[in-house]
Amino acid sequence: MVFAGKTRKICIATPEYPPDQWGGLARTVFRVARHARDLGLDVHVAHLTVGTDPFVLLDENRESRMDDGIHVHRLAVAREEIPLNQRDLWECPHNLTLLMMYQSLEKLYRSERFDLLHSFFLYPVGYVTGLLARRMRVPSVLTVVGNDVKKYIFSPEKAAVCRSGLENADRIVALSRDLGEMADALTPIADKCRIIYNSVDTPEERWVPRARGNGPFRIGCAGIFKYAKGLPYLFKAVAELNRVHKVVVQLVGHVRPSERKAYEEALVKTGIGQVVQLLEPLQHPDVPKWLRSLDAFVLPSVSEGCPNILMEALASGVPSVATRTGANEELIEDHVSGLLVPWGDSASLAAALAELVENPGLGESLGTEGRGKMADFSVRRERQAWETLYRELVDS
């Protein structure tokens, strides 16, 4: 497929990309890069990483490779550390890091001359990419995914930077309606915002309910466990549920070091440490098998984008409970294809899980409907949405 009579070259800038990361953001970028490639675009991925070295040379910080028809450039920048008592009035703690990100992207742009710049994550990658695009008069897209626009705009020192990133982009893509609404609350972007949901493949093998009495009710959750994922509400809910029913909770992923203390205190406070298992992250091909081993999947987030792991649970036919945030209300019809509860409400979460424990037929029905619902979020649909957006910018 040819855009405007010739092959067009795009650069996708991101802070996460496989195989270094396999979280939701990395997987979304990975999938979108392949959509762009399959549309006939010459795709380059600028994977911006922050190392521990105090200084990195710009003529040494790029590692490039071809990955399945996509040019992947790993751009490593230095982590600036200026102690507060040594910081001059005009200095901020990340000046050098952000400057090197910008300069690394600029050097890549000058060598490749991209027709379109596409960034993921508002701060800092969306900000520096937007500056470069505006300066070079190149059309740009910024995709907000969840923990960026719902977190960094509440940092007073970052709000203006976030606003700049949103204003400099020619198009904003949000992975859910409420992300677009949050971005628009910071600065008016509604006219240039598009909603493009993630997609999921429906696996051939589907979830089959286990015979009751074969061990405790198994509840699963997966991800990078941070404030946004709402684990304390799940722990409170499980503590309530555990008074009546035998349950076990499997958490697949890891707890951010900065939140480890809060995680451990929540376990102590709720007294459920004996029923919670924190398991190592799985390789992505192993996730469907783990999902099928559960009795229910739960996503207790207080903030979300369009969660890949929830889509995979639904596509596998696993009865799922999620909070009303991000795209969850588009992915699930309450009591039809899953259960929805208010975010930040452990009592409602406990009641929803109790429904599944006490009514096996409900779980089986929700699993069947949830699996069918995911047909609306096909890879083909997502690719068509990206093609339409790209054509708006590079065919004009």
N, C-alpha and C positions, 0 to 999 in steps of 0.2 A: 504494500500500500504506500502510495507516494503522497506527500503533503505539499500542496502548492507547486506541483510540477517537479519537485526534487526531494531527495532524502533530507530530512531535517535532523539536526543534532540537538539533543537535550541533555542537561545535567541535572541529576537528582541529588540534592545535598541532604545529608542525614547524619544524626549522631549515633545511629545504631544500624548495623547491617550484618547478616550472617556471613561467615560462621562465627564471628566474634560474639554475636548476641542472637538469641532466638526468641526474644520476648515479643509481645504484641506489635510494638512499633517496628522492630526489625522485620517481622514477617510481613507486615503491611507494605513496607517499602520494597521488600524482595518481590512481592507479588505485583506491585504496580510497575516496577522496573521491567518485569517480564511482559506485562500488558503492553507497555510502550514499545518494547522490542518487537512483539508480535504484530503491532500496528505498522511496522516498517520504519520506525524511528531509530536513529543511531544513538544509543543510550549510553551515557556515562554516569556512574554513581560516584559522588564525592563523599566518602565516609570520613567524617571529621572526628578525630579522637584526641583526647587530652591526656598527655602522659605525665610522668612524675619528674621529668628532667626540668631544671630551671630555665634552660635555654635550648632551642632547637633551630638549626639553620634552615632557611627556606629552600635552599638548593639541595637539601638532604632529606626532606620530610615527606616525600611522596613515594609510595610504593604502588605500582600499577600492575594489573593483571587482567586477562580476559576470563570471564566466567560465564560460560554458556551464551556467548554472543553479546555480552555486556561488558563494557570497560569499567572496571572497578578501581578507583584510586583511593588508597588509604592515606589521609593527610593528617599527620601527627603534629600537634602543637604543644607548646610548653605550658605548664601550670605555674602561673605567677603567684608568688607568695610574698606579700609585704606586711610585716607585723604592724598592727594598728598604731603603735607608738612611734613607728618610723614612717608613717604615711604622710606625705605632704598634702596640702589642702586640695590640690587639683588631681590627686591620684585616687583611683578606685581599685579594689582588690583584683579585678580581672582585666584591667586595661590591655596588658600585653597578650593575654590569651585570646581575647576577642579580636585584637588587631591582627594577630597571626592567623586566625581563622579567615578573616577577610582577605588578607594578603595571599594566603594559600589558595583560596578560591579565585582570586584575581589572576594569579599566575597560571592556574589551570585554564581559566577562561581565555586568557591572551594566547595560550598555545592551541586551543581548540575552537574558539569562536562559536560558542553555542547559540542556537536560535531561540532557546527557551531555558529558563532556570526554574527549577521546581524544588522547593525546600519542604522538609518535614520537621515539625516541632517548632513552636513559636520562638522560644528563647533557648540558646542563642543563635541556632542555625538559621531560623527564619529571619531574624533581625539582620544578620550580616549578609545573607543572600539577597534580601530586599534592597539593602544599600547598594550592593554591587549591580544588581539588575537596573535600578533606577539610574545609577551613574552611567552605565554602559548603554542605556536605552534599549534594553532587552526585555521582552515580556516575561512575567514571572507568575508562578503559582505558589501559594503557601498553604500547606495542609496542617490544620490543627487537629490533634488526636485525642486530647482529654486532659492529661496531667500537665499540659503546658498552659492552655488558656484558662483552666480551672485552678491553677496554682500560682503561676508567676505574676499574674495581674494583681495579686494580693500582696506582692512585695513592693512597697512604696518606691524603692530605688530601681525597680525593674518595670514599673507600669508604663513609663514614658517610652522605654525601649520596646516593650510589647506593642504599644500603640503605633510606633514607627514601623515595626515589622508588618502589621496589618495594613497600614495605610500605603506602604510602598508596593505591595503585591497587586498585580492586575486582577487576579482572581484569588479568592479564599475558598478552600475546600474544607468542609467540616465533616467528620465521620458520623455526626448525629445532629439533629435539629437544635438540641439545647447547647451544643458547643458553638454553633453559629450564633445563637441568641446571646451567649456569654460574650463572644467576641464583639458583637454589635453593641453590647452595653458599654464596652470600653471605648469604641470609636465606630461611627456608622459604616458598616460594610455589607449590609443586607443586599444591596443591589448587585454586588459582585460576588456574593457567596453562593456556592453550590454544595448540596449535600450528596456525598457519594459513600454508600455503605461498603464495608468489607464484604468479601464473598467467602464461600466455603464449598468444598467438595463433599458430597454425601458418600460415605464409605459403604461398600457393599455389605459388610458385616454390621449388624445392628445389635443394640442392647437387648438382652433377654433378662427378665426379672429372675432373681434367685429365689429358691424355695425359702419361705419364711421359717425361722427356727434354725437356720444354718449360720449361726454367729450373729453378732450385733449388726444393727442397721449401719451401713457404710456410707458416709457423707464425704464428698470430695470437693476440694477447691484448689485452684492452681494459679500461679503467677509470681510476680515479684511483689512480695508482701510489704506494703507501705501503708501510710495513713489512708490513701484513697481506697484501698481494698477492703477496709471496714472489718478487719478480723475481730476486734473487741466485741462488736455486735454479734458476730457468729459465736464467739465464746460464751457470751451471756445467754444466747438462745440455746446453745447446746447444754449449758448448765441446767437450764429449765427443763429441756427435753429429757435429760439424763435422769431426772427424778422419777420418771415413769417408764422410760424405754431404754434399752441397752443400745448405745450408739458408739461409733468410732469415727473420728474425723481424720482424713488424710489430706495433708497440705503438701502439694508438690511444687517445689520452687525454693526460694530462699528469702529470708528476712533481711531487709536492708540493715547494715550495721548501725546506722544512726537510730534505728527504731527497735533494735533488739531488746533494749531495756523495757520499753513499753510493752512489747510482745510478751516478755517473761512475766512482767507484773500483771498483765491481763490474765495470764494462765493461773497465776497464784491467786488472784482476786476471785476468779470464778471457780477455782478448785477442780478444773477438768484436765489437768496436765496428764493424767493417766490414760485419757481417751484420745489425745491428740498426737498424731504422728507427723513429724516434719520430715518429708522425704526429699531426696536430691532431685534437682530438675531432670526431666526426662528428655531424651532425644526426641525430636518432633515425630518421627515415625512410630514411636512407642506410645504416644499419647492416646490414640483411639483404643488400644487394648486396655490401658488403665481406666479410661472412662467407662468402658463396658463392664469393668469389675465393680463399679459403684452401685449403690441403690438409689442415690440421688446426687446431683451436682448442685452446688450453691455458689452464687457470686454475691457477697454481701456489701458490695462497694458503696461508698458515699459519693464517688465521682467516677465516671467512665466515659469512654469514647464509643467505639463499636467493638466490643470485646471478642477477639478471635476465639478464645477458649470457650466462651459461652456458645458461640455458633457451632463449634465442633462438638460440644456436648449435645446440643439439640440435634445436629445432623446425625449423631450416633444413636439417637433415640433414647438418651438418658433423661429421666424426669428431672427438670431443672427449676430452681428457685433463684430469682434475681431481684434486685432492687430497681425502683423506678428512676433510673438515671441513665444518661447517655442514650444510646440507641436501643436499650433493653426493651423499651415499650414498643418499638417497631419489630423487634425480634420475637417477642412473646405476646400472645393474647392471653390475658389472665384467665386461669382455670379452663383454657382450651388447649394451648400448646405449651403451657408451663405455668408457674405461679409467680406473681409479682407482688412485692411488698414495698412499703415506704422505706427510703434509705434512713439510716440512723435510728432504727426502731427494732430493737432486739425482740420485743414481745411479739410483734407481727411476724418476724422471721421464725421464731419458735413455733408459732401457731401453724405456719405454712409447712414447716418440716414435720410437725406432728400429723398434719393431714396425710402426708405421704407415708409415714410410718403406719398409720392406722387404717389406711385405705389403699391396699395394693392395686386394686383395679384402677384407681385414679392415676397412679403413677404410670401404669401401662398405657392408659389412654393419652395422657399428656406426652409421653415419649413418642407415641405414634404420630400425634398431631405436630409435635415439635419437629420431628424429622421431615414431615411433609412441608412444613412452613419454610424450611431452609432452602427448598427448591426455588423460592422467590429471590434468594440471594446467591444466584449462580455466578460462576466466574465469567460467563458470557455477558451477563448483565453489567457486571462491574467494568469489564473491558469496554463495552459500548459507552458507558458513562465517561470514562477517561478519554476515549476517542473524541467524543463530542466536545469535551472541554479543551483538549489540545488543539482541535481544529479551529475553535474560536480564536485562539491566540497565534497560531503559526500559519494558518491559511488566509489570514486577513491581509 
